[in-house]
Each structure stands twice: as C-alpha cells, then as structure tokens.
Amino acid sequence: MLVAAIMDIVTSNCDTIEKTPFKSSLPGNATMRDIAAAIQVIEEGGMYFDEPEKDDDSDDGRSGIKGIGIKILEGTTVLGLSRTSGLAPLGDLNANAGEETPKTFALLSKHDNSSQANLSSAVIPGLWDDLHCQHVAVPFAAWALANWAMASDTNRSHIQELDRDGQVVMTALMAPERTVKWHGSLVARLLLEDLKLPLSDSVSDWSSSLLATVSHASKTEDISLAQVALSAFLVSVDRSDKAQKMVMEKGLHLMRDSARKTRKHKTVQEGLSKALELLCAGDMHLSLEESQKWSGILLSWVLGKVASDTVQSSARRILSRTFEDYGPHSVPISQGWLTLIMNEILNHSKTVSAKGASLPKNEKPKVDQSKVTSATQSTNLLAVAVVNLAMAQLGTVPESVNNVPLADLLLSEPFAVPIKNLKKDSPPKFNAAESALATIKAIKSLTDVCAEDSVCQNKIVDFGILCLLRRFLLSDDYEKLGAIEAYDASRALEARDRTPDSLGESSITDIQDPCSVRVPASAHIRRHAARLLTILSLLPQVQKIILADETWCKWLDDCAKGNISCCNDPKTQSYARASLLNVYCNQQDGSGSGDGGSSKPDISNMNSNCPRYGDMIFLINPGLPHWKCHEKERQSGKKNESSSEGEPANVTDTVGDHVVDASNLSSSIDPSSSGSHVHDPEFDVIFLHGLRGGPFKTWRIAEDKSSTKSGLVEKIDQEAGKLGTFWPSEWLSNDFPQARLFTLKYKTNLTEWSGASLPLQEVSSMILEKLVSAGIGDRPVVFVTHSMGGLVVKQILHKAKEEKLDKLVNNTAGVVFYSCPHFGSKLADMPWRMGLVLRPAPSIGELRSGSPRLVELNDLLRQLHKKGVVEVLSFCETKVTPIVEGYGGWAFRMEIVPIESAYPGFGELVVLESTDHINSCKPLSRSDPSYTEALQFLRKLSAQRLKPHVKREPGIHD
C-alpha cells in the first residue's frame, strides 16, 4: 500500500551518494500510460480529477475539481489537489472524491504525531509533510517516477522517450517541494548513469539547477538533499562537456560556498572534490584567480581537517595541476601549503611535549626543543613571505583581506599576524631571493624535526609533502619568479625615464634597479628537498608513489648521473640515487610492505637483502653503474610480483596528477637493465670527518693553501671545502674502482656556544644503525677517518661487537686514521682549563688526554689487529694549527694531535711533513704521501682479500 511503500523508502539505508539509496518499490515493467500520467502531473503541477465536456463558462474548456485520481500502486488511488487549485480542506475533497478516495486518505489520516516524527527524521526528510498536504499530486508523482527509473532500464528508456527535451526532469529539479527536488535529482542521476540512453539536451540546465540545489541545501544543512543532488551533478559533469563549461563559467562560486558550509560532512566534501577534479582533469583549466580562490579550501582538504583520503587525493591533484598551469605565479600557494604543514607539525610537537610532561623521565618522548624553536622561526618567516608575495602580486593592500582571491588561505593560521602588520597604504616590497630563502629554511627545519620521527614523517606525507617536493625538484619556479621581478624592475625603470621632469623626483625613489635583483638559490631548495625525499623514501607508501611516477623516477636518475644542469651538487646527486635505491630495491624485495611506523628499528634484525639509505649517508659518484640493486634481488622481486594472487604485477599510484604504469621503469631506475654486465664492487670505503668537518669539505683540496694562514678554524674549513678537488670522487674512484665509496655526516661542534654536540656513544650508535641499514658490512669495508672520526669508528666497532653484529666487525678490513687523537687531544685539554670561556661540548670532553674510554676503545682495535681482522694505517701532522674561537678575543696556535697520540701503537704510521691538522687529509696532488700511502694500503687489502687461501664472504647486495 502507499503509506507502507513510503515507509519502506524513507527508512532505507542511504550510506553514500554513489550508490542507489534504496530499492525500488514499483515494478520494472511500468506501462507507458502510468509513466505518462506521472510526467504530466510533474509538468502541469497536478491533474484534473474529472473532465466533463467543454463548458463555455470555463476559460480553459474544463470544469470540476482540479486534483488527481491516479491508480499506479496495486490499485491504490492517490488523491490530492494541484498547485493551481483552491485551498479546499481535505474533508471537502474526501466528500466529493468518489468511492476509492476514502481508502487513501484513511491511510494517511491513521498516522499519528509519532509516525510523522519518524518520517520527518528519515532518509528523505519532509516526504510525509509533502504527502500530507494539499499538494500531494506532484510529490507522489516524483516519487513514483524515481522508483520506476530505479526499477529497470526499460522504465528509464520510457521516461527518456516521453521526456526527450528533459523539461519534466528540469521542472522537478526546480519544484518548490523539497521531496520533488530530491526525487527529481535521483531521476536525473539514474538517466545520466544509463550509458545506453542518449544525453538530453537539457543536461547543462540540469547541472545548473542541481548545483543551485546543492548550494541551497548546504546553507540550510539539508545534507540528504545536498548528497543526492550532488551525486546527479557529478554524473552530469562527467558526461557532458556543456555542463562542465557551464560550471566553469557560472558555478564555481556555488561549489566554494557549499564546500565552506559543509566542512563537517565528508560525503558532500567528497562529491565537491570529485566534481572539481573532473573539471580540472580535461582540457579546461581553472583560471589563476579561481585557483587562488580555491586554494584555502583545497589546502584544508589536503591537511585532512574533516576530509577523507579520497578528498585529500583529489585536492593534491588539483593543486599539482595549478602548479603546472601557473608556475611562478602559484608560488604563494605552494609556500602557503608548506607553511600550513610546518604549522601542523609544530602543533604535533607541542602535543607530544604536553603529553610527555606527565610521564616518568625515562618514558618522556624525545623532542628536540632547539629544532622546534628553529622550525617555529622558519614558519613565521615563511608566513611573512607568503603574505608579502601575495600582496606584491596583487599590487596593493586592500582595506579588507576578504576581498583578495587568496582570502581563504591568508585568513587562516599562521598568516594572521603578518596580515595584521601590513600597511594599508603601500604594498610590501617583494624579493624573489628572500622568498626562496624562506622556503629553504622551512624545508630544512621541517627535515630536521622529522628526520628521526616516523610519526612526523607519516603525517607530512598525508599532508601532501610529496607534491611539494616533486615541484621543488623538477621545476624552477623561483628562478622564473626572479626573472619576473627583474623584468618588472626594468619596465618601471623605462617608465621613469619616459616620465617628464615636471612630475618630480619623489616617484622614482622606490623603483628597484634591475641589476640589483638577486637570483634565488634554487639549487639549495633542491638539495634540502632531495634530502627530505631520501628520508621519506624509506616509507612503503612513499616508495609506491614515487615508483608509479615515471617522470619523477627519470629525473632522479638523470640527476644522480649529473645529466641535469641544476643538479651539480654532490649531495643532491647522492640523495637522488639513494631515493631511487630505497624505492626500487625495497619494493622489488617485498620489504616495502612492512611497518613503516617504527622510529627505532632493531639493527640486529635488519633485512640484509635490501639496503636502506637513510639520512646523512652519501653515495660518492652515484652515477656509476655499480649503484644498483643486486641481480638476484631484482629477479626475486619480479617473481614475487608476478606470483601474488589477486594482485597486479605493477605498482601504480599518484603524485599530483601524474599516474603511470610502473612496469616500464626498470631502465630508468636500474642501470643493469641496459644489458651491460656490471661487476660487483669488492669493497666499501667509508669516509668519516672529524670536528667541525663535513662529508665533502673535509676531503676537498683548497685551491689556495695560503688560506689556512688566516687563523680562523671556521674560515679554514669553509675555504677548504668551498672549492677544489674532492679527491675521493675524482682520484680514488678511478684509482681504486673495485670499491663503492660513501661519506658520512654527523653533528660536531667545538663548544656548546656554537651548538650542542652529541656524546661519542650516541653519535656512534646512530651511525651504526645507518650503516647496517644500508648493508655496509656485507662485503669488506675500509673506514677512512679524520680526527675525531677515527674515535667514532672505534666506538662503532665496539657497539657492533656488543650488538653481536659480527658481519660488520669481521668484514672491517682496515681503518685509515688521519690525525686521530687515539689518546686524547690538547685541544680538548684547553677548554677544560678555561671552561668559563669556551664551555666544551660533550664530544670534546671525551677527547681529554688519558681518558679511560679512549684507552678502552684502542685496546679493542688492538685486539682486532692482532687477530689479523683489521689492518691500520695512521697519518700524523707536524705543524701547529691556528685556532681562534672569537669569544673574548682569545687566539691560539697549537699542535692539536701530537705524534704520541696519533699513533695507536700498532699498524703503519706515516708522518706528514709540513702539514697541520686541518690539511692532513687534504693531499696536494696524487703524488702526495697522504694519498699515495692510503691508495697503496687499499690495494694491499684488496690483494689480501683476493688470495685463494683467504675465504672471502661474497657481498649480498650492490
């Protein structure tokens, strides 16, 4: 019966807008007569109950009660007034309705207040109200039409045939009754989803009306109506180019309003994000102004405030499309995105610190407050850069920020303070180089905060950091921004020159000289972005995303090989290759599906079949063909992929709007796929710097050796590392090609005044974890160290022995010590006597002469050497080194590591004539003893390892 049928509908499940919300209560073989009757009701606003012969007294030739009497549900007659009828009470209508009328209205009148309340709160709110009023005709006809359309494709074909121009559906969409709109939207969606039916000419009109319904329903929080109208709107946009054009021209503001009003309703947000993505996916593009207007909403979606994964993914692709379309003009949006990510991570750090305050001391989470403080400063600096650039592009500072296209973004935190500090009279001066510097500092700070925190890493991946990193690496937005700045300055200068002198000089003082425009340091942006990518490339979800992006993979491979002009920096090249190795080897090996949430993996149980190159471990000459995954691993990975049941043989995912098949990427990722055989390296040689050193600058030869006479340790290191030959890469790689070369970085400082430094044990533990993760120790390894780096290696071996990492200990074939303070350093003794001046860092304190810890470490190495496990070569300085720390004007020259401390008591010793501590590891040429002796030492170890009677453990991976 009618009421029972209605109850079945309104109590049905309506979980999503993508599927039909309920099952049809009407048959799938409705007659054309019944469908035509329902259509007529909707189109004319009702039906005539009786039709006597034409009467001259009637304007339209008809008389009688304007109402409806139609049998469409198992003989049940539905009776009601049309919209054009008078306001006759239901009782009067019942009295004149005939025999069948009381049956229907008796059913309707049986519902008490509780039933009405139940209907009102059901899936289709208001249906009972519409059916209980005078205007029952159109609501019931719309309900019937929707049920017929849902019941079968035959019924839909009849509806389409009777409503060729789509005006009946359009009438339902524009009806005043809410349930008529609801069912009209459902009919529209069902007709559009049926691909066997031709598109109506009115589809664009449907889209316009549906979008208006979504907007109005969003304002009134009628989410059910918004959902069904939005589902139909989505299909119309998907199928009709005219509908897309209409929305792009007239409807985007309605979509934005709806998105703002329904932030708490994920299903509506999903529909809107999908619709916007559909609009941006084809040949149509959002204008720059529209992209700016949408930026705040899109970024709120990306950050996942109330959005689902689907919404986040759509928002990332739309924003990536904006970056592709508008390049340097979209920098405020990409900077704003980075600022919001930074702000979220800082809030996360504050929450962790607050929760940890109540925990016992041994359970408190490790939050480096110095890094958090630096990140806060970088976030504020970047927020100012975003505001300044946005206002500079606008050309003025408006009275209200609400009037600018980027309003939704700029009115959110943390942009409120910079906005408040703006001067309304004059736009802020913009400098592309300063804007790039703010971005560099932000990426660096974000990397430092997240480097050892896997929870933080997963968060920023969810927030879309990969889209930004891809953009930073592959594009040159900041160079273009600088070019635009220089061009604008040139045009302003030309305009000034053309201006008559009578206008005065006041207007030319603010004109920038084009020659003073600085080129932004995009190479530094790329280096820091590449470092963060390397850290994140250890996460399984990141590996899949990068592997699926052929353009990105090829760029990384070209960068590692030095084929990209903007990637000449050895760190950037190393990061690029390390990221690819992490992505390719881990995915092929199958270990990428493991848990990426552990911030401290068990180094004693690492997967030795798959290297994991983490932060601060650099590959020297990463373009060489031996940087690859082992052939067995590659074949095993392919076998695992092809044999998994129910899973595709290739990995696909998305970054931005780039989706590709990963099955064709082996040639760009794995050098071995070219067909040429590459011999496995026999050795790993690891370079480890000392105090105030670096992974590259410690081993560089200064162009001008006289620079070391300046007397400043800082200047010595900087000048020695700025220019000149990086001899491990340019000499040793050619002279000892049977080895892979690595160089490591760790934090060291002379004093606490210049930054905190970790104790020797903690530094060594961190480095050991990275070495084991990278598979170092699977083949013979030689450590080449300078100064305190030698003590770090000793501590690494000590820790490895404690952790029973016998492979690394036994495969350590040799150690080269350049000026290593085996028994302490005078440099360490000095600040302890003058602690009030220099405040020694913890790592310096451990270098005091006679330290028991140093003696213990040396004894361990002596035992390994005595057993023939480790060979040792030591170099000793002979000149004093200038030292100036600048605090209080104290200046010194001293012999930092005397010969009695540089020689451990075993192994070979080479005394370097006229060489100070800084330059002991910087050979002047290939004939310098500091190089020739080291090379001879390596070749000797290689010969020993290759002797037939010496059993050599084969390397597991390359």
ChimeraX attribute file (.defattr): number of C-alpha atoms within 10 A of each C-alpha:
attribute: neighborCount
match mode: 1-to-1
recipient: residues
	/A:1	13
	/A:2	18
	/A:3	15
	/A:4	10
	/A:5	13
	/A:6	18
	/A:7	17
	/A:8	14
	/A:9	21
	/A:10	22
	/A:11	15
	/A:12	14
	/A:13	13
	/A:14	18
	/A:15	12
	/A:16	14
	/A:17	19
	/A:18	17
	/A:19	10
	/A:20	17
	/A:21	17
	/A:22	17
	/A:23	13
	/A:24	19
	/A:25	20
	/A:26	20
	/A:27	15
	/A:28	17
	/A:29	13
	/A:30	17
	/A:31	12
	/A:32	14
	/A:33	10
	/A:34	17
	/A:35	22
	/A:36	16
	/A:37	19
	/A:38	26
	/A:39	25
	/A:40	17
	/A:41	24
	/A:42	28
	/A:43	18
	/A:44	14
	/A:45	22
	/A:46	28
	/A:47	27
	/A:48	18
	/A:49	19
	/A:50	15
	/A:51	13
	/A:52	10
	/A:53	9
	/A:54	12
	/A:55	11
	/A:56	10
	/A:57	9
	/A:58	10
	/A:59	9
	/A:60	9
	/A:61	12
	/A:62	17
	/A:63	18
	/A:64	11
	/A:65	19
	/A:66	19
	/A:67	28
	/A:68	24
	/A:69	21
	/A:70	20
	/A:71	14
	/A:72	20
	/A:73	16
	/A:74	9
	/A:75	10
	/A:76	16
	/A:77	20
	/A:78	24
	/A:79	28
	/A:80	31
	/A:81	28
	/A:82	25
	/A:83	18
	/A:84	13
	/A:85	16
	/A:86	12
	/A:87	10
	/A:88	11
	/A:89	11
	/A:90	15
	/A:91	11
	/A:92	9
	/A:93	19
	/A:94	19
	/A:95	11
	/A:96	11
	/A:97	19
	/A:98	10
	/A:99	9
	/A:100	16
	/A:101	19
	/A:102	20
	/A:103	14
	/A:104	17
	/A:105	19
	/A:106	11
	/A:107	13
	/A:108	15
	/A:109	10
	/A:110	10
	/A:111	14
	/A:112	9
	/A:113	9
	/A:114	9
	/A:115	12
	/A:116	15
	/A:117	15
	/A:118	14
	/A:119	21
	/A:120	16
	/A:121	13
	/A:122	19
	/A:123	20
	/A:124	22
	/A:125	20
	/A:126	19
	/A:127	26
	/A:128	25
	/A:129	18
	/A:130	19
	/A:131	20
	/A:132	17
	/A:133	13
	/A:134	21
	/A:135	23
	/A:136	23
	/A:137	27
	/A:138	31
	/A:139	29
	/A:140	25
	/A:141	27
	/A:142	27
	/A:143	23
	/A:144	22
	/A:145	28
	/A:146	26
	/A:147	23
	/A:148	25
	/A:149	29
	/A:150	25
	/A:151	19
	/A:152	16
	/A:153	18
	/A:154	15
	/A:155	23
	/A:156	23
	/A:157	17
	/A:158	19
	/A:159	24
	/A:160	20
	/A:161	13
	/A:162	16
	/A:163	15
	/A:164	15
	/A:165	15
	/A:166	20
	/A:167	18
	/A:168	23
	/A:169	30
	/A:170	24
	/A:171	20
	/A:172	28
	/A:173	30
	/A:174	19
	/A:175	19
	/A:176	10
	/A:177	17
	/A:178	23
	/A:179	26
	/A:180	26
	/A:181	26
	/A:182	28
	/A:183	27
	/A:184	31
	/A:185	32
	/A:186	29
	/A:187	26
	/A:188	29
	/A:189	26
	/A:190	20
	/A:191	25
	/A:192	23
	/A:193	16
	/A:194	13
	/A:195	10
	/A:196	10
	/A:197	14
	/A:198	12
	/A:199	19
	/A:200	19
	/A:201	14
	/A:202	17
	/A:203	25
	/A:204	21
	/A:205	19
	/A:206	27
	/A:207	30
	/A:208	22
	/A:209	20
	/A:210	29
	/A:211	24
	/A:212	21
	/A:213	27
	/A:214	30
	/A:215	26
	/A:216	17
	/A:217	21
	/A:218	26
	/A:219	16
	/A:220	11
	/A:221	16
	/A:222	18
	/A:223	18
	/A:224	21
	/A:225	25
	/A:226	29
	/A:227	28
	/A:228	31
	/A:229	31
	/A:230	31
	/A:231	28
	/A:232	28
	/A:233	29
	/A:234	24
	/A:235	20
	/A:236	28
	/A:237	22
	/A:238	17
	/A:239	15
	/A:240	18
	/A:241	16
	/A:242	17
	/A:243	24
	/A:244	24
	/A:245	15
	/A:246	17
	/A:247	22
	/A:248	19
	/A:249	10
	/A:250	11
	/A:251	18
	/A:252	18
	/A:253	16
	/A:254	19
	/A:255	22
	/A:256	17
	/A:257	15
	/A:258	24
	/A:259	24
	/A:260	15
	/A:261	18
	/A:262	21
	/A:263	18
	/A:264	13
	/A:265	16
	/A:266	15
	/A:267	23
	/A:268	27
	/A:269	26
	/A:270	23
	/A:271	25
	/A:272	24
	/A:273	26
	/A:274	20
	/A:275	24
	/A:276	24
	/A:277	21
	/A:278	17
	/A:279	22
	/A:280	19
	/A:281	14
	/A:282	10
	/A:283	6
	/A:284	13
	/A:285	16
	/A:286	18
	/A:287	13
	/A:288	15
	/A:289	12
	/A:290	15
	/A:291	23
	/A:292	24
	/A:293	20
	/A:294	26
	/A:295	28
	/A:296	22
	/A:297	18
	/A:298	27
	/A:299	25
	/A:300	21
	/A:301	27
	/A:302	28
	/A:303	21
	/A:304	16
	/A:305	12
	/A:306	16
	/A:307	22
	/A:308	15
	/A:309	13
	/A:310	16
	/A:311	23
	/A:312	25
	/A:313	23
	/A:314	24
	/A:315	27
	/A:316	27
	/A:317	23
	/A:318	28
	/A:319	27
	/A:320	20
	/A:321	21
	/A:322	24
	/A:323	23
	/A:324	15
	/A:325	16
	/A:326	14
	/A:327	18
	/A:328	21
	/A:329	21
	/A:330	22
	/A:331	20
	/A:332	25
	/A:333	23
	/A:334	25
	/A:335	23
	/A:336	24
	/A:337	26
	/A:338	25
	/A:339	27
	/A:340	24
	/A:341	24
	/A:342	25
	/A:343	20
	/A:344	17
	/A:345	23
	/A:346	20
	/A:347	12
	/A:348	15
	/A:349	20
	/A:350	15
	/A:351	12
	/A:352	15
	/A:353	17
	/A:354	12
	/A:355	12
	/A:356	16
	/A:357	13
	/A:358	10
	/A:359	11
	/A:360	8
	/A:361	9
	/A:362	6
	/A:363	10
	/A:364	14
	/A:365	15
	/A:366	12
	/A:367	15
	/A:368	12
	/A:369	13
	/A:370	12
	/A:371	16
	/A:372	19
	/A:373	13
	/A:374	17
	/A:375	25
	/A:376	19
	/A:377	15
	/A:378	24
	/A:379	28
	/A:380	20
	/A:381	20
	/A:382	30
	/A:383	29
	/A:384	23
	/A:385	28
	/A:386	27
	/A:387	25
	/A:388	23
	/A:389	23
	/A:390	26
	/A:391	24
	/A:392	17
	/A:393	13
	/A:394	14
	/A:395	12
	/A:396	15
	/A:397	20
	/A:398	17
	/A:399	11
	/A:400	9
	/A:401	16
	/A:402	12
	/A:403	10
	/A:404	18
	/A:405	20
	/A:406	24
	/A:407	17
	/A:408	21
	/A:409	26
	/A:410	23
	/A:411	15
	/A:412	12
	/A:413	12
	/A:414	20
	/A:415	22
	/A:416	14
	/A:417	14
	/A:418	17
	/A:419	18
	/A:420	10
	/A:421	9
	/A:422	17
	/A:423	13
	/A:424	13
	/A:425	10
	/A:426	13
	/A:427	19
	/A:428	19
	/A:429	11
	/A:430	17
	/A:431	21
	/A:432	25
	/A:433	20
	/A:434	17
	/A:435	25
	/A:436	26
	/A:437	21
	/A:438	23
	/A:439	29
	/A:440	23
	/A:441	21
	/A:442	27
	/A:443	26
	/A:444	21
	/A:445	23
	/A:446	29
	/A:447	24
	/A:448	17
	/A:449	24
	/A:450	20
	/A:451	19
	/A:452	15
	/A:453	17
	/A:454	19
	/A:455	14
	/A:456	22
	/A:457	25
	/A:458	18
	/A:459	17
	/A:460	21
	/A:461	16
	/A:462	18
	/A:463	25
	/A:464	24
	/A:465	24
	/A:466	22
	/A:467	20
	/A:468	20
	/A:469	21
	/A:470	21
	/A:471	21
	/A:472	22
	/A:473	25
	/A:474	14
	/A:475	17
	/A:476	18
	/A:477	22
	/A:478	24
	/A:479	19
	/A:480	17
	/A:481	23
	/A:482	21
	/A:483	19
	/A:484	15
	/A:485	21
	/A:486	22
	/A:487	14
	/A:488	15
	/A:489	19
	/A:490	17
	/A:491	14
	/A:492	18
	/A:493	17
	/A:494	11
	/A:495	11
	/A:496	15
	/A:497	11
	/A:498	9
	/A:499	13
	/A:500	8
	/A:501	9
	/A:502	6
	/A:503	8
	/A:504	9
	/A:505	9
	/A:506	7
	/A:507	10
	/A:508	14
	/A:509	7
	/A:510	9
	/A:511	14
	/A:512	17
	/A:513	12
	/A:514	17
	/A:515	9
	/A:516	9
	/A:517	17
	/A:518	16
	/A:519	19
	/A:520	23
	/A:521	17
	/A:522	22
	/A:523	18
	/A:524	19
	/A:525	26
	/A:526	25
	/A:527	25
	/A:528	27
	/A:529	25
	/A:530	26
	/A:531	27
	/A:532	26
	/A:533	24
	/A:534	26
	/A:535	24
	/A:536	28
	/A:537	26
	/A:538	22
	/A:539	23
	/A:540	21
	/A:541	18
	/A:542	20
	/A:543	25
	/A:544	23
	/A:545	22
	/A:546	26
	/A:547	27
	/A:548	25
	/A:549	23
	/A:550	20
	/A:551	17
	/A:552	20
	/A:553	24
	/A:554	16
	/A:555	19
	/A:556	29
	/A:557	25
	/A:558	20
	/A:559	26
	/A:560	29
	/A:561	20
	/A:562	19
	/A:563	15
	/A:564	14
	/A:565	9
	/A:566	15
	/A:567	22
	/A:568	15
	/A:569	16
	/A:570	21
	/A:571	22
	/A:572	27
	/A:573	28
	/A:574	26
	/A:575	31
	/A:576	29
	/A:577	29
	/A:578	34
	/A:579	28
	/A:580	27
	/A:581	25
	/A:582	26
	/A:583	28
	/A:584	27
	/A:585	26
	/A:586	28
	/A:587	22
	/A:588	20
	/A:589	23
	/A:590	17
	/A:591	15
	/A:592	22
	/A:593	14
	/A:594	10
	/A:595	9
	/A:596	16
	/A:597	15
	/A:598	10
	/A:599	13
	/A:600	10
	/A:601	12
	/A:602	10
	/A:603	17
	/A:604	13
	/A:605	10
	/A:606	16
	/A:607	16
	/A:608	16
	/A:609	18
	/A:610	27
	/A:611	24
	/A:612	26
	/A:613	26
	/A:614	24
	/A:615	22
	/A:616	20
	/A:617	23
	/A:618	26
	/A:619	25
	/A:620	25
	/A:621	23
	/A:622	27
	/A:623	20
	/A:624	14
	/A:625	16
	/A:626	21
	/A:627	23
	/A:628	24
	/A:629	25
	/A:630	20
	/A:631	15
	/A:632	13
	/A:633	20
	/A:634	21
	/A:635	13
	/A:636	15
	/A:637	20
	/A:638	18
	/A:639	14
	/A:640	15
	/A:641	19
	/A:642	14
	/A:643	12
	/A:644	10
	/A:645	9
	/A:646	7
	/A:647	10
	/A:648	11
	/A:649	16
	/A:650	15
	/A:651	19
	/A:652	17
	/A:653	20
	/A:654	18
	/A:655	23
	/A:656	25
	/A:657	20
	/A:658	16
	/A:659	15
	/A:660	19
	/A:661	14
	/A:662	20
	/A:663	14
	/A:664	12
	/A:665	19
	/A:666	16
	/A:667	13
	/A:668	19
	/A:669	25
	/A:670	22
	/A:671	20
	/A:672	20
	/A:673	15
	/A:674	10
	/A:675	8
	/A:676	9
	/A:677	11
	/A:678	14
	/A:679	10
	/A:680	19
	/A:681	18
	/A:682	21
	/A:683	27
	/A:684	23
	/A:685	24
	/A:686	25
	/A:687	26
	/A:688	27
	/A:689	27
	/A:690	25
	/A:691	18
	/A:692	18
	/A:693	25
	/A:694	21
	/A:695	21
	/A:696	23
	/A:697	22
	/A:698	26
	/A:699	28
	/A:700	26
	/A:701	23
	/A:702	25
	/A:703	15
	/A:704	11
	/A:705	13
	/A:706	9
	/A:707	15
	/A:708	20
	/A:709	12
	/A:710	13
	/A:711	17
	/A:712	19
	/A:713	18
	/A:714	15
	/A:715	14
	/A:716	22
	/A:717	21
	/A:718	17
	/A:719	20
	/A:720	25
	/A:721	22
	/A:722	15
	/A:723	14
	/A:724	15
	/A:725	21
	/A:726	20
	/A:727	20
	/A:728	22
	/A:729	19
	/A:730	12
	/A:731	16
	/A:732	18
	/A:733	17
	/A:734	11
	/A:735	13
	/A:736	17
	/A:737	13
	/A:738	17
	/A:739	23
	/A:740	23
	/A:741	24
	/A:742	23
	/A:743	22
	/A:744	20
	/A:745	19
	/A:746	23
	/A:747	16
	/A:748	26
	/A:749	20
	/A:750	23
	/A:751	21
	/A:752	15
	/A:753	14
	/A:754	14
	/A:755	12
	/A:756	17
	/A:757	20
	/A:758	16
	/A:759	15
	/A:760	22
	/A:761	16
	/A:762	15
	/A:763	18
	/A:764	24
	/A:765	19
	/A:766	12
	/A:767	20
	/A:768	23
	/A:769	19
	/A:770	21
	/A:771	22
	/A:772	24
	/A:773	23
	/A:774	22
	/A:775	22
	/A:776	26
	/A:777	25
	/A:778	23
	/A:779	24
	/A:780	27
	/A:781	26
	/A:782	25
	/A:783	22
	/A:784	24
	/A:785	27
	/A:786	28
	/A:787	26
	/A:788	28
	/A:789	28
	/A:790	26
	/A:791	27
	/A:792	25
	/A:793	24
	/A:794	22
	/A:795	26
	/A:796	26
	/A:797	25
	/A:798	21
	/A:799	17
	/A:800	22
	/A:801	16
	/A:802	10
	/A:803	11
	/A:804	12
	/A:805	18
	/A:806	14
	/A:807	17
	/A:808	23
	/A:809	21
	/A:810	19
	/A:811	21
	/A:812	25
	/A:813	28
	/A:814	22
	/A:815	26
	/A:816	25
	/A:817	31
	/A:818	32
	/A:819	33
	/A:820	30
	/A:821	31
	/A:822	27
	/A:823	24
	/A:824	27
	/A:825	25
	/A:826	17
	/A:827	20
	/A:828	21
	/A:829	17
	/A:830	13
	/A:831	20
	/A:832	16
	/A:833	10
	/A:834	11
	/A:835	11
	/A:836	9
	/A:837	15
	/A:838	21
	/A:839	17
	/A:840	25
	/A:841	22
	/A:842	18
	/A:843	24
	/A:844	27
	/A:845	22
	/A:846	22
	/A:847	23
	/A:848	22
	/A:849	19
	/A:850	14
	/A:851	14
	/A:852	12
	/A:853	14
	/A:854	20
	/A:855	15
	/A:856	14
	/A:857	20
	/A:858	20
	/A:859	15
	/A:860	16
	/A:861	23
	/A:862	19
	/A:863	12
	/A:864	17
	/A:865	17
	/A:866	13
	/A:867	10
	/A:868	12
	/A:869	15
	/A:870	22
	/A:871	24
	/A:872	20
	/A:873	21
	/A:874	26
	/A:875	24
	/A:876	28
	/A:877	27
	/A:878	19
	/A:879	21
	/A:880	18
	/A:881	23
	/A:882	21
	/A:883	20
	/A:884	16
	/A:885	19
	/A:886	10
	/A:887	10
	/A:888	8
	/A:889	7
	/A:890	11
	/A:891	13
	/A:892	12
	/A:893	12
	/A:894	15
	/A:895	18
	/A:896	27
	/A:897	28
	/A:898	22
	/A:899	18
	/A:900	13
	/A:901	20
	/A:902	26
	/A:903	24
	/A:904	23
	/A:905	14
	/A:906	15
	/A:907	16
	/A:908	15
	/A:909	18
	/A:910	17
	/A:911	18
	/A:912	19
	/A:913	12
	/A:914	11
	/A:915	19
	/A:916	22
	/A:917	24
	/A:918	27
	/A:919	28
	/A:920	27
	/A:921	27
	/A:922	23
	/A:923	20
	/A:924	19
	/A:925	14
	/A:926	14
	/A:927	10
	/A:928	12
	/A:929	17
	/A:930	24
	/A:931	21
	/A:932	14
	/A:933	19
	/A:934	21
	/A:935	17
	/A:936	12
	/A:937	18
	/A:938	24
	/A:939	15
	/A:940	13
	/A:941	19
	/A:942	18
	/A:943	9
	/A:944	14
	/A:945	18
	/A:946	13
	/A:947	10
	/A:948	8
	/A:949	8
	/A:950	9
	/A:951	9
	/A:952	15
	/A:953	13
	/A:954	11
	/A:955	17
	/A:956	18
	/A:957	23
	/A:958	22
